[in-house]
Amino acid sequence: MSAKYLCALIVSILVMELGMGVLPAMGQNAEDGAKGEKPKVHKALAPFVGEWEVKGSEFDAHTGKTRPFTVIESIQPILNGKFILGRAYYMKRKDVALWVMGYDDKSGQFSFRYFNGAGMNGEWIGKAEGKHKVTFKAKDLPPGWSGMGLNDFTDKKKPRMGLVFKDDGGNVMAKIDGTKTLRKNVNEKEFHKTWMKKGRETGTSASSEMKKMRFLFGQWKGTLKSYIPGRDNNDASQSGMFTSMSALGGHIVINRTRMSNFKHFSVITYNRNRGAYVGYGFTSNGVSVEMQGTWQSGISAVHWKVVKPSDRKLTSLVRPIAKNVITNQLVGRNDEGKLTYEVNVRWTKVK
């Protein structure tokens, strides 16, 4: 991965801009395509894309009951079609969700990051089963538990989906089965308005840790300057814009960044099991990264470290230094601890 792509990727994750301030930018058409132009999307992700109504049943072992459900879901390409973004809400229930999915050509695997309005989040890994099915396995459940998911596109007009969770004794704790139908004449602005409203009405509130992230909210512009030992043009810089705001009742911060030659989308949440912030970033060149952050109360800053890919020795400090001004310093080192590059960004709030 080139240094310029990696540096800008980390900047976008850490400064957490959420492009939802401009509603249409959530979808591919407004972000990457001209009016009337068909959105780009990776062929492996294409079957998931659409405006859907999902109807089915769900079993909960805690109550012993099975009940029907209806979910309204919007899935659209982002970042030149390298990833897809899903937003969903239940009808007649206070539950909302957001997720990001990508596909890796080398491994043949789907990656899936899920967040909901109850403050829960998880990672799933998927693979194709034949021409029309994709199966998923949950990665971060309690010890001994398992989660399996299925998307069946045999009937393209009415694809089916299912989820099964089992405890460490093999008992089914939850099971969901549903059929999806494409919705017609969808108003994206109205959908987004309802999705945001549902997120504020989930009945849960943002944690004290997530409230500390509010200094990021708004629209910002800035200049990135990088230093790489041995490089001749260390005076070079590039400008960028980002926007940031909360979603899902304050349980996540969603970000969009535009640099001069690529784009980024990132999600930040607080993971109580880790006792740390977690950031997931995605770029228009298909790269994804996971970071873990801690709050530095003495200087009101967030200190971040890349955890995936694990071979990246990267740390960053994001802090407000004045009203409407944020700085971000990113430092990369090799296995011997020697500096490989340094990036400094100064962001100024414009709205």
N, C-alpha and C positions, 0 to 999 in steps of 0.2 A: 504494500500500500504506500503511495507517495506521501511525503510529509505534508504537502499542502492539503490533501484530502483528509488525512487523519487529524491535523490540527483544527481545521474548520469543523470537522465532525465533533470533536471534543468541545469546542467552543459552543456549538449549538446545543449540546446536551447540558452543559453546565449553566449556561445563561438562561436556558429554558424559555424560549419564546413560544407562545401558543397562538398560532395564527387564527384563532376563532374570532378575533375581533372583527374580521371580515368574513361573514358567514359563508359565501360561496367558495372561499378558499379551502374549505374542508374537502372538496371534491376535486377530481382530476381536471375537469373541464376548465375551472377557473384558475387552477394552479399551473397547468402545463400546456393545455390545448387551446387553440383558437376557437372562437365561437363556431359551432356547427361541426367541429372536427371530432372524429371518433377518438375517445380516450385510449391511450396506450396502456397495455397491461401484459405482464408475462403470461404466456399461454397456460402455464400450470395453475395460475391464480385466476384466470378468466372465468371458470365455471362458478366461482363464488360471488362474482360481482353482480350487483343488481339492487333494486328496491324491493324488499321482500315482506310478506306477511307469513309468519310461522305459527301454525296451529298444531297442538298435540296434547300430550298428557305427561305429567311428572309424578313420580312416586317418591315419598319422603319417609324413610324408615323411622324417624323420630315420632311422627304422627301415625304412621301405618296407613296413610291415606294416599290415594291417587287422585289428582285433580287436573282439570283441563287448563290450558293456558293459551294465550295469544300474544305474540311478540311482533313488534314492528321493527324492521331492521334495514339499515342502509349500509351497503358495502361498496366502496369506490376506490379506484386506483389512486395512489399518491406517489410522488417522487419518481416521475417518468415511468410509472407502472412497475417499478421494482418491488413495491409493497402495496398491500391493500389495507384500507382503514375501515373498520366496522364500528357502527354505533347502533345501539338497540335499546328499546324500552318495552316493558310489559304493559299491556292494557289491563286496567282494573287492579294494578298492583304497583307499589312503590319500589320499583327495581329498574336500574339502568346499567348499561355496560358500554365499554369501549375496548376494542382490541386491534392489534396490528399483526399482519401475517406477511411472511416473505417466503421465498423459495430459493434454495441453493442448488445450482446446476451441477456442481461437483459431487455433492453428497446425495443429491436426489431427495433431500428432506425439506419439509415445510417447517417453519418456525412460527410460533403463535404465542403472543403475549396478551393476557386478558386482565381487565380491571373492571370492578363493579362499584355500585353506589354504596355498598356495605363496607367498603374499605378493603375488600379481598382482591388478590391478584395472583396470577399463576402463569407458568410456562408449560407449553405443550409442544411436542415434536411429532410431525406427521410424515407419512409416506404413502405413495400411490399403491393401490391394490388393484391391478388390472387397469383397464382404460377409464372406468367410470367411478371408482371409489377411492377415497382417501381416509386412512385411519390415523388417529392421534393417540398418544400416550402422555399422561400428565407427569411432570418431572418433580414437582415440589409439594407432594402430599405428605401427611404424617407417616412415620415409619411403618412399613407393612401395608399401607393402603395402596390402592391402584385406581387409576382413572382411564377409561377408554372412550374414545369418540369416533364416530363414523359420519362421513358425508357421502351420500350415494347419489350420483348424477345420472343414473341410468335413464331416468325420465327427466330431461333437461327443463321441462316446463314445471315439473313438480318434484324437485329433488327432496330427498329425505335426510334427516339428521338424527343422531342418537348419542346419548351419553350414559355411561354406567360407572358408578363409584362403589368400590368395595372396601371394607375395613380389613384389618390384619388377620381376621378369621375367615375371610372370604364371603362375608355377608354383604348383600346388596344394601347400601345405605341411601342411594339415590339413583333414580333411573329416569331418563327423559327421552321421549320419542316424538318427532314432529315432522310435518310436511310443509315445504315452503312453496309459496305461490307469488309470482311477480306482481307487484302493484303497478298500476298505470297512472299516468298524468300526475306524478309526484311533484309537489312543491318543496324543493330543498330547503328554502328559507323557513317554511312552516314546520317541516320535520325537525330542523335544527332547533327552532324555538321551543318545540314540545320536548325534545330530548334534554335541552338545558333546564327547562322548567321541572321536568321529572327528576333531574339530578338534584335540584334544590329541595325536593320534597321527599327524599328517601327516608327521612326520619332519623338519620345519623348526621353527625356534625364532624367537621374537619378536626383532626388531632391538633394538639398544641404545636407539634413538630411541623405540620404542614402549614400552619398559620404563619410560621416564621418565613415562609417562602414568598409572602405577599410583596416583599420589596422588588420582586421580579416582574410583577404584573404591569402590563402596558405595552406600548410600541416604542421601539428603540432603534437608534442607528449608531454605527460605530466603525472603527478602523482597526484592522488586525495587522500587527507587525510581527514578523517571525525572525528568529536568529538561528542559523544552523552553522556550527563550526566548519570552517573550510569553504563555505559557500561565498561566491563573489557578490551576489546581489542581496545582501542582508538588509539593505535599506528599503527593499520592496515591501509594499503593503497592499491590502485590498479592503474594500468597504463592504458593509453588509447591513441588513435590516433584520430585526426579529420582533415578534410579538409574543406575549405570554399572559395566561390567565388560568383560573382554576376550572375544574369540571367535576362531575360526579359528586356533587355536594361538598367539594373542597378536598376530596380524598386524593386527587391527582392534579398535577400541573401539566398542561399540554403546551408544546412549543413548536413554532415554525421559524426557521432561519433561511434567509436567502443571502448567499455570498455571490461574488461576481460570476462564478461559473458552476455552481451547484447549489442544491437545496437540502434541508434537513428537517426532520420531524422527530420530536422526542417527548417522552412521558416521564414524569418524576413522581414518586410516591414515597411513603415511609413504611418500611418493613419492620414490624414489631419483633418478629422472630430474630432478625439480625440486629435490631436496635440501631438501625442506620437508614439513611435515605438511599434509594435505589433509582438510578436513571437509565433509561433505555433509549438509545439514539439510532436513527435510521437515515441513510443518505441516498441521494439520487443516483449514486454509482453502485448501489446495492450492498453497501457495507452496513453492518449493525454492530453495536458495542454496548456493553453493560458496565455501569460504574456504581460505586458505593461511596456515600458521602456522610460526613459527620459535621455537626454544627459546632463552630468555634465561638463560644459565647463571649469571650473576652474582646473579640474584634468583630462580632456579628457577621461572621462569614461562614461559607460552606467549603469544607476541604474534601476534594474528590479523588478517588483512585480507580483506575480501570481494573476490572476483575475479569472481563471477557472481551477480547481474546486475552488469555492469561500471560502471553509473552510480551505484552505491552507494558513497559515500565513508565507509566504516566501518572502524574498527579496534577491537581489544579486547585487554585484558590479563587473563589468568587466572592466579592464583597462590595457593599455600597460604601463609597468614600465621601460622598456629599449628596445633597438632595438631587435626585434625578440623575445620578452618575454611578455607574457600576464598573468595576475593573475585574479582569479575569487574567490570571497568569497561569499558563500551562507549561510544565517542565517534563521533558522526556529524557530518560537515561538508559544506558545499556547495562548488561549484566555486571560490568565492572564498576558501575556507578558513575560513569563519565557522562557528561551532558551531550545529548544527541541533538536536541533542539529546544528552543524556548519560544513561546508565543505570548504576546501581551495584547490585550484588547481593552479599549475604553469605550463603554456604551453610554450614550446620552439619551434620556427619555424625550420623546417627541410628542407623545399623546398618552 
